[in-house]
Amino acid sequence: MVDRGAVLDRIRALAQASLVRWPLGEGASVCLLNVSENATFLVEHGQGARHVLRIHRGGYHSRAGIASELAWLDALHADGGVITPQAQPGIDGEWIQEGTVEGLDGPRHMVLFDFIKGVEPDESQDLVTPFRRLGEVSARVHRHAEAWTRPPWFERLVWVPEHVFGPDSYWGNWRHGPGVTESHLALLQRVEDEVTARLDAHGRGGDRFGLAHCDLRLANLLLVGDSTRVIDFDDCGLSWFLYDLATALTLIDNLPQTPALVAAWLEGYTPLRPLPREHLAMISTLIMMRRMAILAWMGTHPATDLARDFRSGFAEETCAMGQAWLSRPPSADDLLPWRG
């Protein structure tokens, strides 16, 4: 069994040892911020200067995939009117560095980002205003994605049913998620089948499917005065644009205030990028796909804070939501059937 603490110690050692790859000066130090797909560290140096170092886990993104993310971040910042964390080149001029330490399972890719000040939204407080701002930012991101010509070498994940449910799913098999029992399998299989059928029928036309953030949960938002800034594009890729709304509702998709949050997001989004009713009718389907993806993720990342904090009852709640969702056809007038 892998000793998670020992692995983190090695990654922390790699982070500290790798700081010399960037022109940070003497005395730079690292402090672990978060472990999810990757490990992220706060880097402090100079007279209070700060950056964020991301050490990628092995086997999730190729070097070309990471370079593709950074290229889009740069283009969004320059042309899209969206403030994004910018990567800092190393002393060799490269955005992406690579290193390893003894005992680690192979070399890791690393990127140093600018530090963006801000406050993460607090779920215990009113989220309507942040969601309205997030809808506006999401529309700007999607408008830029529609117009941007991607480099020929561009390579990112594709968040569609075959990569959420299939044998090569990015985050694992939902059947191995926490709390999934034999009694859940038939219903959740029906949810999988219906999600796939509805999204296949909806199609992947350019007005609905393209490059998106794909992980706009609250942990990846920062409130700065009257603006909302988006960080951590590590899961960005091709999907339905409204999947970004589904990801924004991760773990808060079945609360009394959820309908108000959806309404606020759309209020911010639609003045910049109008949505036909057939697109709105897919919101609940994309939320169910996200639920299933998170269920799988919890099964493959059991030691993370997110899995530990939310796994209890998640499978049962997904079944209850799925039962309500299956009982009603897609409708732009019934965006959250499990709240009806």
N, C-alpha and C positions, 0 to 999 in steps of 0.2 A: 504494500500500500504506500502511495506517495505521501511523504511527510510535507504537508503544506507549509509549515513553519520553516522547515529547512530550505524549501524552494524559494520562499520569500526572502530569506536571509541571503541566498545567492543572488537573487535579482537585485536586492538592495545593494549588495557589494558591486554588482555590475553597474548599477546606476552611478554610484560614487566614483568608481574607477573610470567611467566613460566620460566624465565631465571635461576631461582634458581635450576631448574631440571638438569642443566649441570654444570660442574665444571669450571665456568667462572670467579669466584672471584667477589669482590664487585665493584660496579660502572658500570656494564654492561648496555648498553642502546640499544634501537631499533629505526630504522627509516624505514618507509614503502618504499619498492622498487617498488612493482607491485601488482595489483589485476587482476586475470584472473579466472581460475578455483579455484585457491588458493590465499592466501595472502602471500607474501614473504617480509621479513624484513632483512635489514642489521643490524647485531649485532656487536657492537664495545665494546671492553673490554681490560683490561690490557694496555700494552704499544703499542697501535696501532694494536692489534690483531683484526681480523675480521672473522665472520662467516655469514652464511645466514640461517635464520629460515623460514621454510615453515609451514604455518598453513593450513591444508587441509579443504576444504569445506565439509560439511556433506553430506553423501549419494553418493559420487562419487566413492571412493575406500574403500574397506574393509581394516581392519588391515593386513590381509594376503596379499592383493593386494599391499599395501605399502611395506610390508616386501619383497615381490617378486621383486619389483623394486630395492630395496636396495641390495638384494642378487646379482642381475645381475650387478649393478654398481660396486660392490666389485669384482666380477669375471672379468668384463671387465678391470678394473684397474690392477688387479693382473696378468691376463693371456692373455688379448686381445691386449695389446699395445695401449690402448686408455685411455687418461687422463680424468677421470670423477670426479665430486665432490663426496667426501666420507662423509658418515654420521658419526656423532660423538655420542657415547653412552652417555646417561645421567648418573647421579651419581648412579643410580640403575643398570647400565650395559645395559639398553635397548635402542635400536636405536629409537624406536617409543614411544613418550610420549603422554599423553592424559590429557586434562584439559578443564575447562570452566570458565566463569565468569557470574555474574548475568546479565540477559537480553539476553544472547546468546541462540540460539535455540539448545541447547544440547552440549555435549562435542565434542571437535575437536582433531584430531590426529595432532601431530607436529613432525617435524624432523629438526635437526640442521646439516647443511652441512658445510664442509670446504669452504672458500671463494677462488674462482679461479680468479686470475687477468686476465685481457684481455680487448679488445675493441670490441664492437659490430660492425659488418660491417655496413657501411653507404651506404644506397641505392643511394645516390646522387653521389657516387664515383664508380670507376671500381670494379665490383664484380667478374670478371672472375677468378682472382687468388684465392680469397676465395672459389669460387665454385669448383675449381679444387682440392683444399685442402679438401673441404668438401666431395667430391666424394671419395677421398682416405680414409678418416676417416670412411665414411659410409661402404665402402667395408670391412674394418677391423671389424667394429661392426657386419656386417652380417656374415662374416666368423666365428667370435667367436660364434654367435648365432647358427649357423649350428652345431658346434662341442660341444657346452656346454650342459651338462646334467642338465636339470632344476630340482629343488627339487620337490618331490612328491606333496607338498602343494602349488606349484606355481600357481598364479592366477592373470591374467591381462586382460585388455580389448581386444576385438577382432574387428579390424577395417575392416569390410566386409559390403557389402550392407545392410544386414538385420539389422545391428546396426547403419548404417548411415541414412537409409531411413525408416526403419520399425517403428511400433508403440512403440517399446521400444528403439528407437534410443538414443544414448548417449547424443547428443547435441540438440535434439528437432526436430521439423518438419520444413523442408525448406519452406513449404507453408506459414509459419508464419514469414518468414524472412523479413527484411526491404525492402520495395519497391516491394514486390511480389504482383501482381494484377491478376485479373481474366484473363487478356490477356496473362499472362505468364504461366498459369497452364498447358495447353495442351503440350506446347513445353518442359517444365521442366519435365513433367511426362514421355515424350518420352525419355529424357536424362536419367532419373532414370531407366526406363525399359531397355534401351540399355546398360547402365553401368552394370547392374545386369547380363544381358545375356552374355556380352563379358567376364566378370570376371568369371562367372560360367563355360563358355567354356574353359577359360584359366586354371582353376583348381587351387588346393592348394597343389601341390607337393612340397616336401622339397627343391627343387632347386630354388623355386620362392616365397615360403610363409614360414614365420617363425617369430621369435622375432625381432622387429625393434623399432627404436626410436619413429616414428609416429608423430613427431611434430618438424621437423628440420627447422623451419622458422628462419629468420635472427635473431630474438630476442633471440634465443636459441643457438647462435654461439658466440664464443669469439676468436678474433685473438690475438695470443701471439707470437710475432716475426714471424717466418716462419711457425708456426703451427696453426691449427684450432682446438679448443676444443669445446666439446658439453656439454651443461648443460641441466637441467630440463627434466628429463626422466619421468615426471609425467604421460604422455600419452603413454608411451611405452607399446607395446602389440603385439599381433599376427596380421600380415597383409602380403601383398605382399611386398617383399623387396624394390621394386621400388616405393612403396608408400612414402618412405623417400625422394625420389627426388620430388614427387608431393608436399609434405609438405614443402620442401625447397623453392618451388616456390610460396608459399602462398602470394597472393596479388601482385606478380610480374610475373604472368604466361602469361601475354598478353601485353608485352612491346616490343619495337624494339630490345632490347638486350636479350630477353628471349632465343632465339635459341642459342646464344653464351654461355649463362649460362648453358643450358642443355648440350651442347657440352663439356664445360669445366668440368662439373660434371662427365660425362662419361669418359673423358680423365683421370681423377684421379681415377675413380672406376675400369674400365675394366682391367688394368694391374694386379690388385690384385684379381679380381673376374670377369672373362669374362661373357658376357651376350649373350645368343642366340638371334637371330633376333625375335623369337616369344615373348621373354620377352620385347624387345625394342618396339614392336608393341603395348604393353599395356600401355605405358607411358601416352599417351593422355587420355586414359580411366581413369587411376588413378588420373590424374589432374582434370578431370571432377568430379570424386567422391569427391575429396578434395574441389572443389568449392562448391558443394552442401552441404557438411558438414559445411563449413564456413558460408554459407548463413543461415543454421539452427542455428549455434552458435550465429551469430549476433542477431537473433531473440530472443534467450533466455538469452543473455548477453548485452542488449541494453545500459547499463550504462558504459560499459568498454570503454577505450580509443580506442581500435581497432575497435569496432563497430561504435563509434561516428565518427572516422576519415575516415572510408572506406565504410560505408553503402550506401552513395549516389551513385546511378548508378550501384551498384554491381549486382543487379538482372537483370537489362537490359544487362549488359555486359555478364553475365553468359548465358543469352538467345542467344546473338549473337555468343558467342563461341560455345554453344551447337548446334546451327543450322549448323555451319561449320563442327563441329565434326560429327554430324549425317549424313552429306552428303558424307562422305568418309569412306571406310572400314579401319580397323586397318592395319597399315603398319609401318615397321621399317624404311622406307624411307620418312615417312610423320609424324614426331613425334609431330608436333604442327600444326594441320590443320587450325586452326583459324589465324595463322600467314602467311599462304601461299598466 
